[in-house]
Amino acid sequence: MPRGYGYEFIARRRFAIMGGGSGPSRSLPDDYYDRMADTARDALRSGEQPPKRNVFISFDSDDLSLVNLLRGQAKNDNIPLEFNDFSLKEPFDSERADYIKRGIRERIRQASVTIVYLTDNSAKSPWVNWEVNESDNLGKGVIAVYQGDNPPRNIPPALEKLGIKPIQWNAEEIMNAIEKAYEKR
């Protein structure tokens, strides 16, 4: 790639990534960055850019710090997880359920896929269940993601009704699931 275009590919040989579970970090294969650079060069030559999907992240407010980790990974150039986040960053300052639902509905409407972050808290949350149903009613794709080795024992009833199978928190699997959910909608 000519330097005049401002593209220079530098590959680090080892890079520890964070991912599903609480186990130790793992190293990427030695040729990982070389393969990524080749893929990027090919995409730049062809003018194609992988689509960046708009997502709404549904979660229980007690899980905000974990959801922020997912958001952070999507902003990290070294992790192949990329999306535009249309979920709420701060709760609506209201106790009026209709007002809150209107605001959330608009955010879901702007997204193409809803990611449900599964924990024991989300299974009990009437808001998470409502957001899943609303996403389905608006024709949005829905995926469910959990962190750790096993999904929570209980999941929101709306996910069960829709037959959504939870996937483990793994950047590549999440991106594949987002794309599949996008295509199915």
Secondary structure, 3 states (H helix, E strand, C coil): CCHHHCCCCCCCCCCEECCCCCCCCEECCCCHHHHHHHHHHHHHHHCCCCCCEEEEEECCHHHHHHHHHHHHHHHCCCCCCCEEECCCCCCCCCCCHHHHHHHHHHHHHHCCEEEEEECHHHHHCHHHHHHHHHHHHCCCEEEEEECCCCCCCCCCHHHHHHCCCCEECCHHHHHHHHHHHHHHC
